[in-house]
């Protein structure tokens, strides 16, 4: 290991030991890092400062500049407070909403955040205990606050915690506020932080906001009659030890569902997530206990939310009666189909509605929207971009749903982030509707594929750690824009290339047109003659480059699903070979 790097980290650690700001527990942890023979942990904790990015903070908990702890959280909050005071000069009624999820140190960090905002003269609405991310977003709008913070690391492993920053519209911050907040945070040292809170400016909220939020969630309902007919739909739900336990069972009951079962071991609030390897509902392992209970109870479906209850996962029975986990693209597509088809049938569409999806989400949603005369808007990955489109069209067009491939959906506009409570209620309504037709969710999915065409969505993550890895990823993107730009993929010619860094779309003849997007993004997409779509995007938070591949196949009947999947997977493998991944 680099001796100079170790020396630099030791010097930073000594500063923590000599400063009066840090508490004795923190100093003891730092001292242990310094005294250890192996300096790996010391270096990892101090070699850099945990970066406050456009979404906030996220990192492993512990002492050190590169760790999540109350001092890093405190400095970030002081910077955020400084920006709010600059953004709203002269205002004496400034307010923020603060919440947290189930993670270790979550309450401590949330109270730290509340104290610092209040010390800066900003009123704080602090939730009494853990609450879902979408409820934080809702509360910001409901209370007319200027900003908000939720202490959460979403679906990351148990070692992590994080800090999501929100603006007055209830969405995660976008330009110019994101860069403005980052600039202010970067100016702050731990000595600048106003730690002593003003208790008169901190108001505890809870049940009354839960009630308002639950009432708002009802706006996502499409057809209550279907729920009343199928109120005994057999539902198994798990919050994976997280915030969904506070809201989701009650939300389901308020919609009219009466046969709700919870996974008791995972209703326990525990930041160690003892029943799962990782609390990510995208991982099938996290759904094991739910599926076991579903089997014992002969349930119709099993549903999960992640620790901060913004994402959801759905498990339904396939044609053989076995449990099958729907992927994020399938979930998003099913929501879009049901919202359009049943609002249309009930005469609820007025002609000014729109849906939103991210550019890497399945194109079948575009087909569904186009066939039914509903506008579809594309945006970049991340729900803040969906929120921006809702905001831009507010009062002119009616938002009826939006989602992304990573297990997130928002079916109404009172929240400006992924919303699993509302989405879980709606997917249960969809399951009730299917049961009303003598079908399952899986049968409905097959029907959608037969009507609109089948595609397989497959993501490949190419990991390249370290500086050399970052250089390699940059070179890969440069090559894909130049000498190694593919002319064919999977045996089909590339007919269209979208480069969101150049903001151009180019056809096979080399003719280019501008793309209308709010900002540049380091993403390339290729579309082929047979309907294959490939999106390439370096991760902004991890040392990897992601390839999102959507491959079509013939599927003329529900029984053709297995063959269609095999055909599409062969195409995916051919595309991977062409790209050298």
C-alpha positions in Angstrom: 0.0 0.0 0.0 1.2 3.5 -0.8 3.1 4.8 2.2 2.3 8.5 1.5 -1.4 7.6 1.3 -1.2 5.9 4.7 0.7 8.9 6.1 -2.0 11.3 4.8 -4.8 9.2 6.3 -3.0 9.0 9.6 -2.7 12.7 9.7 -6.5 13.2 9.0 -7.3 10.6 11.7 -5.1 12.4 14.2 -7.1 15.6 13.6 -10.2 13.8 14.6 -8.5 12.7 17.8 -7.3 16.2 18.8 -10.5 18.1 17.8 -13.0 18.8 20.6 -15.9 18.4 18.2 -15.8 14.6 18.0 -17.2 12.5 20.8 -15.4 9.8 22.8 -17.0 6.8 21.0 -15.9 8.2 17.6 -12.4 8.9 18.9 -12.1 5.3 20.2 -13.1 4.0 16.8 -10.5 6.2 15.1 -7.8 5.2 17.6 -8.5 1.5 16.9 -8.1 2.2 13.1 -4.8 4.0 13.8 -3.5 1.2 16.1 -4.4 -1.7 13.7 -1.4 -3.3 12.0 -3.4 -3.6 8.8 -4.0 0.0 7.6 -6.6 -1.0 4.9 -9.6 0.0 7.1 -7.9 3.3 8.1 -7.2 4.3 4.5 -10.7 3.3 3.3 -12.2 5.5 6.1 -10.0 8.6 5.5 -8.6 8.6 2.0 -11.3 10.9 0.7 -14.4 12.8 1.9 -17.7 11.1 1.3 -19.1 13.1 -1.6 -22.4 15.0 -1.4 -23.8 14.3 -4.9 -26.9 15.4 -6.7 -29.1 13.0 -4.7 -27.3 13.6 -1.3 -25.1 11.1 0.6 -24.7 7.4 0.7 -22.0 5.3 2.3 -20.9 2.7 4.9 -21.5 3.8 8.5 -18.5 4.4 10.7 -15.9 7.0 11.8 -13.9 8.8 9.1 -14.3 11.3 6.4 -15.3 8.7 3.9 -18.0 7.2 6.2 -21.6 8.0 7.1 -21.6 9.4 10.7 -23.2 12.3 12.5 -20.4 14.6 11.6 -20.5 14.1 7.9 -24.3 14.3 8.1 -24.0 17.5 10.2 -21.7 19.2 7.7 -23.9 18.3 4.8 -27.0 19.6 6.7 -25.2 22.9 7.5 -24.4 23.4 3.8 -28.0 22.5 2.8 -29.3 25.0 5.4 -26.9 27.7 4.1 -28.2 27.1 0.6 -31.9 27.3 1.6 -31.3 30.6 3.4 -29.6 32.0 0.2 -32.4 30.6 -2.1 -35.2 32.2 0.0 -33.7 35.5 1.2 -35.8 37.4 3.7 -38.2 34.6 4.3 -39.1 34.1 8.0 -41.4 31.1 7.4 -38.8 28.6 6.1 -39.5 25.0 6.8 -38.2 21.5 6.1 -39.4 18.0 6.6 -37.1 15.3 8.1 -37.6 11.6 8.2 -35.7 8.3 8.4 -36.0 4.6 7.7 -35.2 1.5 9.8 -31.4 1.6 9.4 -29.0 1.7 12.3 -28.3 5.3 13.5 -31.3 6.5 11.4 -33.0 8.2 14.3 -29.7 9.7 15.6 -28.9 11.2 12.1 -32.5 12.5 11.6 -32.4 14.2 15.0 -29.0 15.6 14.2 -30.4 17.0 10.9 -33.4 18.5 12.7 -31.2 20.2 15.3 -29.0 21.8 12.7 -31.8 23.1 10.6 -33.5 24.6 13.6 -30.3 26.1 14.9 -30.2 28.0 11.6 -33.7 29.4 12.2 -35.5 26.9 9.9 -38.6 25.2 11.2 -38.4 21.4 11.1 -41.3 18.9 10.8 -39.7 15.8 12.2 -41.5 12.5 11.9 -42.0 10.7 15.2 -40.5 7.5 13.9 -39.6 5.7 10.7 -41.7 6.6 7.6 -41.6 5.7 3.8 -39.7 8.0 1.4 -42.9 8.8 -0.5 -44.6 10.0 2.6 -41.6 12.4 3.2 -42.1 13.7 -0.4 -45.9 14.1 0.2 -45.4 15.9 3.5 -43.1 18.5 1.9 -45.9 19.4 -0.5 -48.6 19.1 2.1 -46.9 21.4 4.6 -45.6 23.8 1.9 -42.0 23.3 3.1 -39.1 24.5 1.2 -37.0 21.3 1.4 -36.7 18.0 3.1 -34.3 15.2 4.1 -34.8 11.5 4.4 -32.1 9.5 6.2 -32.0 6.3 4.2 -29.8 4.1 2.1 -32.8 2.7 0.2 -32.1 -1.0 -0.7 -28.3 -1.0 -0.1 -26.8 -3.6 2.3 -27.1 -3.2 6.0 -23.7 -1.5 6.5 -24.9 1.6 4.6 -26.9 4.7 5.5 -27.7 7.7 3.4 -29.2 11.1 3.1 -31.7 12.0 0.3 -32.2 15.8 -0.3 -35.5 17.1 -1.5 -36.7 20.5 -2.8 -40.0 22.3 -2.3 -41.9 20.4 -5.0 -41.3 17.1 -3.1 -38.8 15.8 -5.7 -35.1 15.1 -5.3 -33.1 18.2 -6.2 -32.3 19.1 -9.8 -30.4 22.0 -11.4 -29.6 24.6 -10.4 -30.3 23.7 -6.8 -28.3 20.4 -6.9 -25.0 22.1 -7.8 -25.8 25.0 -5.6 -26.3 22.8 -2.6 -23.2 20.8 -3.4 -21.1 24.0 -3.6 -22.4 25.1 -0.2 -21.8 21.7 1.4 -18.2 21.7 0.1 -17.5 25.0 1.8 -18.5 23.7 5.3 -16.1 22.2 7.8 -17.3 20.3 10.9 -16.3 23.4 13.0 -18.9 25.5 11.1 -21.8 23.3 12.1 -24.5 24.8 14.4 -25.1 21.6 16.5 -27.4 23.0 19.2 -31.0 22.7 18.1 -33.8 25.2 18.8 -36.5 22.9 20.2 -39.2 25.6 19.6 -38.6 25.2 15.9 -38.9 21.4 15.9 -42.5 20.0 15.5 -43.0 16.3 15.8 -45.5 14.9 13.2 -46.8 11.4 12.6 -50.4 10.1 12.6 -52.0 13.1 11.2 -49.7 13.1 8.2 -50.2 9.3 7.8 -54.0 10.0 7.5 -53.5 12.7 4.9 -51.1 10.5 2.9 -53.4 7.5 3.0 -56.3 9.7 1.8 -54.1 10.9 -1.1 -53.0 7.3 -2.0 -56.7 6.7 -2.8 -56.2 8.9 -5.9 -54.3 6.0 -7.5 -57.3 3.8 -7.4 -58.9 3.1 -10.8 -62.0 0.9 -10.1 -63.2 0.3 -6.5 -66.0 -2.0 -7.7 -63.5 -4.6 -8.7 -61.9 -4.5 -5.2 -65.2 -4.8 -3.6 -66.0 -7.9 -5.6 -62.6 -9.4 -4.9 -62.0 -8.1 -1.4 -60.8 -11.5 -0.3 -57.9 -11.5 -2.7 -55.2 -13.5 -0.7 -52.3 -11.1 -0.2 -48.9 -11.7 1.5 -46.8 -8.6 2.2 -43.4 -8.1 3.6 -41.7 -4.8 4.5 -38.2 -6.4 4.7 -37.9 -4.9 8.2 -38.5 -1.4 6.9 -40.9 1.5 6.8 -43.6 -0.1 4.7 -44.9 -1.8 7.9 -46.2 1.6 9.1 -48.3 2.3 6.1 -48.9 -0.5 3.6 -51.1 -2.9 5.5 -53.3 0.0 6.5 -53.3 1.3 3.0 -54.5 -2.0 1.6 -57.3 -2.2 4.2 -58.4 1.3 3.4 -58.7 0.3 -0.3 -61.1 -2.5 0.7 -58.8 -5.6 0.8 -59.6 -7.8 3.8 -57.4 -10.8 3.4 -53.9 -9.4 4.1 -51.1 -11.5 5.7 -47.7 -10.2 6.7 -44.4 -12.0 7.1 -44.1 -11.8 10.9 -40.3 -12.2 11.0 -39.9 -9.3 8.6 -42.4 -7.0 10.3 -39.7 -6.5 13.0 -38.0 -3.1 12.6 -34.3 -4.0 12.4 -31.5 -2.2 10.6 -29.4 -5.4 10.6 -32.0 -7.1 8.3 -31.4 -10.5 10.0 -33.7 -12.5 7.6 -32.1 -11.5 4.3 -28.6 -11.2 2.8 -29.5 -7.8 1.3 -32.8 -5.9 1.8 -33.3 -5.5 -2.0 -36.6 -6.8 -3.3 -34.9 -7.1 -6.8 -33.0 -10.1 -5.3 -35.1 -13.3 -5.3 -33.4 -14.3 -2.0 -35.1 -11.4 -0.2 -38.5 -12.8 -1.3 -37.9 -16.3 0.1 -39.9 -16.0 3.4 -42.7 -14.2 1.7 -43.0 -17.0 -0.9 -42.9 -19.7 1.8 -45.8 -18.0 3.6 -47.6 -17.5 0.3 -47.3 -21.2 -0.3 -48.6 -22.2 3.1 -51.6 -19.8 2.8 -52.2 -20.5 -0.9 -51.9 -16.8 -1.6 -52.7 -15.1 -4.9 -49.6 -12.9 -4.8 -46.7 -11.9 -2.6 -45.5 -8.3 -2.4 -42.5 -6.6 -0.8 -41.3 -3.1 -0.3 -37.6 -2.1 0.3 -36.5 -0.5 3.6 -37.6 3.0 2.7 -40.7 1.7 0.8 -40.1 3.5 -2.5 -39.5 0.3 -4.5 -41.7 -2.8 -4.7 -41.4 -6.3 -5.9 -44.3 -8.6 -7.0 -44.4 -12.4 -7.0 -47.3 -14.1 -8.7 -48.2 -17.7 -9.8 -47.2 -18.8 -13.3 -49.1 -21.2 -15.5 -47.8 -24.1 -13.6 -48.8 -22.6 -10.2 -45.2 -21.9 -9.2 -44.1 -18.5 -7.8 -42.5 -16.2 -10.4 -41.0 -12.8 -9.6 -41.9 -10.1 -12.1 -39.1 -7.9 -13.1 -39.2 -4.1 -13.0 -40.0 -3.8 -16.7 -42.9 -6.2 -16.5 -44.3 -4.5 -13.5 -44.0 -1.0 -15.1 -45.6 -2.3 -18.3 -48.5 -3.9 -16.4 -49.2 -0.7 -14.5 -49.2 1.3 -17.7 -51.5 -1.2 -19.5 -54.0 -1.4 -16.6 -54.2 2.4 -16.0 -54.8 3.1 -19.7 -57.2 0.2 -20.4 -59.4 0.6 -17.4 -59.5 4.4 -17.2 -60.5 4.2 -20.9 -63.2 1.6 -20.2 -64.6 3.7 -17.3 -64.6 6.9 -19.3 -61.9 8.5 -17.2 -59.6 9.6 -20.0 -60.1 13.2 -21.2 -57.4 13.3 -23.9 -54.8 15.3 -22.0 -53.2 12.4 -20.0 -49.6 11.4 -20.2 -47.3 8.6 -18.9 -43.6 8.8 -18.3 -40.9 6.1 -18.5 -37.1 6.3 -18.4 -35.1 5.8 -21.6 -33.8 2.4 -20.5 -37.3 1.1 -19.6 -39.1 -1.3 -22.0 -40.4 0.1 -25.3 -43.5 -2.0 -25.0 -44.9 0.8 -22.8 -44.5 3.1 -25.8 -46.5 0.7 -27.9 -49.3 0.4 -25.3 -49.5 4.2 -25.0 -49.4 4.8 -28.8 -52.1 2.2 -29.6 -54.4 3.7 -27.0 -53.8 7.4 -28.0 -52.1 8.3 -24.7 -48.9 10.5 -24.7 -45.7 8.9 -23.5 -42.7 11.0 -22.4 -39.2 9.6 -22.0 -36.7 10.9 -19.4 -33.3 10.0 -18.0 -32.8 7.4 -15.3 -33.8 8.5 -11.9 -37.2 9.5 -10.5 -36.3 13.2 -10.2 -36.6 13.4 -14.0 -40.1 11.9 -13.9 -40.9 14.5 -11.2 -39.6 17.3 -13.4 -42.0 16.3 -16.2 -44.9 16.2 -13.8 -44.0 19.7 -12.6 -43.5 21.1 -16.1 -46.9 19.8 -17.2 -48.9 20.6 -14.1 -52.2 22.3 -14.8 -51.9 21.6 -18.5 -51.7 17.8 -18.8 -52.8 15.1 -16.5 -50.1 12.7 -15.2 -51.5 9.2 -14.8 -48.4 7.1 -14.1 -44.6 6.8 -14.5 -41.9 4.3 -13.7 -38.5 2.8 -14.4 -37.1 -0.6 -14.8 -35.5 -0.7 -11.3 -38.7 -1.6 -9.5 -40.1 1.9 -9.0 -43.5 3.3 -10.0 -45.6 6.4 -9.2 -49.4 6.1 -10.0 -50.6 9.5 -8.9 -49.2 13.1 -8.7 -49.4 14.0 -4.9 -45.9 12.5 -4.5 -42.8 13.2 -6.5 -40.7 10.1 -5.9 -41.2 6.3 -6.3 -44.2 5.2 -4.2 -44.6 1.6 -3.2 -47.6 2.1 -0.9 -49.7 3.5 -3.7 -48.2 1.1 -6.3 -48.8 -2.0 -4.0 -52.4 -1.0 -3.6 -52.8 -0.6 -7.3 -51.1 -3.9 -8.2 -53.5 -5.6 -5.8 -56.4 -3.9 -7.6 -54.9 -5.2 -10.9 -54.7 -8.7 -9.4 -58.3 -8.3 -8.3 -59.4 -7.2 -11.8 -57.6 -10.2 -13.3 -59.2 -12.6 -10.8 -62.6 -11.0 -11.8 -61.8 -12.2 -15.3 -60.8 -15.7 -14.1 -57.1 -14.9 -14.6 -54.0 -14.3 -12.6 -51.5 -11.5 -12.8 -49.3 -13.8 -14.8 -52.1 -14.6 -17.3 -52.6 -10.8 -17.7 -48.9 -10.4 -18.4 -49.1 -13.1 -21.1 -52.1 -11.4 -22.7 -50.2 -8.1 -22.9 -47.2 -9.8 -24.6 -49.5 -11.5 -27.1 -51.2 -8.2 -28.0 -48.3 -5.8 -28.0 -45.3 -8.1 -28.7 -42.8 -9.9 -26.5 -39.4 -8.4 -25.5 -36.8 -9.7 -23.0 -35.0 -7.1 -20.9 -31.6 -8.1 -19.7 -29.0 -5.9 -17.9 -25.2 -6.6 -18.0 -23.0 -4.9 -15.4 -19.4 -4.7 -16.4 -17.4 -3.8 -13.2 -14.0 -2.0 -13.6 -12.8 -0.9 -10.1 -10.2 1.7 -9.3 -8.7 4.6 -11.4 -7.6 2.2 -14.2 -11.2 0.9 -14.3 -12.6 4.4 -14.6 -10.2 5.1 -17.4 -11.2 1.9 -19.1 -14.9 2.8 -18.9 -14.2 6.3 -20.3 -12.3 4.7 -23.2 -15.2 2.2 -23.8 -17.7 5.1 -24.2 -15.3 7.0 -26.5 -14.9 3.9 -28.6 -18.6 3.3 -28.8 -19.0 6.8 -30.1 -16.2 6.4 -32.6 -14.3 3.5 -34.1 -16.2 0.7 -32.3 -19.7 2.1 -32.9 -21.6 -1.1 -34.0 -23.2 -1.3 -37.4 -25.1 -4.5 -36.6 -26.2 -6.0 -33.2 -27.4 -9.6 -32.9 -27.4 -9.9 -36.7 -29.7 -6.9 -37.2 -28.5 -3.6 -38.7 -28.4 -0.5 -36.4 -30.9 1.9 -37.9 -30.8 4.6 -35.2 -28.2 5.9 -32.7 -29.1 8.2 -29.8 -26.2 10.0 -28.1 -27.5 11.9 -25.0 -24.1 13.5 -24.4 -24.1 15.1 -27.9 -28.0 15.3 -27.7 -28.3 13.9 -31.3 -30.2 11.1 -32.9 -28.5 9.7 -36.1 -30.0 7.4 -38.7 -28.2 4.6 -40.6 -27.4 7.1 -43.4 -25.6 9.4 -41.0 -28.3 12.1 -40.9 -28.5 13.7 -37.4 -31.3 15.6 -35.6 -31.2 17.2 -32.2 -32.7 15.4 -29.1 -34.9 17.6 -26.9 -33.7 16.8 -23.3 -33.2 19.1 -20.3 -29.5 18.2 -19.9 -26.7 16.1 -21.3 -26.1 12.6 -20.1 -23.4 10.1 -20.8 -25.7 7.5 -22.4 -25.7 5.9 -25.9 -28.5 3.9 -27.4 -28.7 1.8 -30.5 -31.9 0.6 -32.1 -31.9 -2.1 -34.7 -34.2 -3.0 -37.6 -35.6 -6.0 -35.8 -36.6 -3.9 -32.7 -33.6 -4.6 -30.5 -32.6 -1.7 -28.2 -29.3 -1.4 -26.4 -28.6 1.4 -23.9 -25.1 1.9 -22.5 -24.6 4.0 -19.3 -21.7 4.3 -16.9 -22.9 4.2 -13.3 -22.6 7.5 -11.5 -22.1 5.9 -8.1 -20.3 2.6 -8.7 -17.2 1.5 -10.7 -19.2 -0.2 -13.5 -20.7 0.4 -16.9 -24.3 -0.9 -17.5 -25.7 -2.4 -20.7 -29.5 -2.5 -20.9 -30.5 -4.9 -23.7 -34.1 -5.3 -24.9 -34.5 -8.1 -27.5 -37.8 -9.0 -29.2 -39.1 -12.4 -30.2 -42.2 -13.9 -31.7 -45.0 -14.8 -29.2 -48.3 -15.7 -30.7 -49.9 -17.3 -27.7 -49.3 -17.6 -23.9 -47.9 -21.1 -24.3 -45.2 -19.6 -26.6 -43.6 -17.6 -23.7 -40.8 -20.1 -23.0 -39.8 -20.4 -26.6 -40.0 -16.6 -27.0 -37.8 -16.1 -24.0 -35.2 -18.6 -25.3 -35.2 -16.9 -28.7 -34.7 -13.5 -27.2 -32.0 -14.7 -24.8 -30.1 -16.1 -27.8 -30.3 -12.6 -29.4 -29.1 -11.0 -26.1 -26.1 -13.4 -26.1 -25.3 -12.4 -29.7 -25.5 -8.7 -28.8 -23.1 -9.2 -25.9 -20.7 -11.0 -28.2 -20.9 -8.1 -30.7 -20.1 -5.6 -28.0 -17.4 -7.7 -26.4 -19.0 -7.9 -23.0 
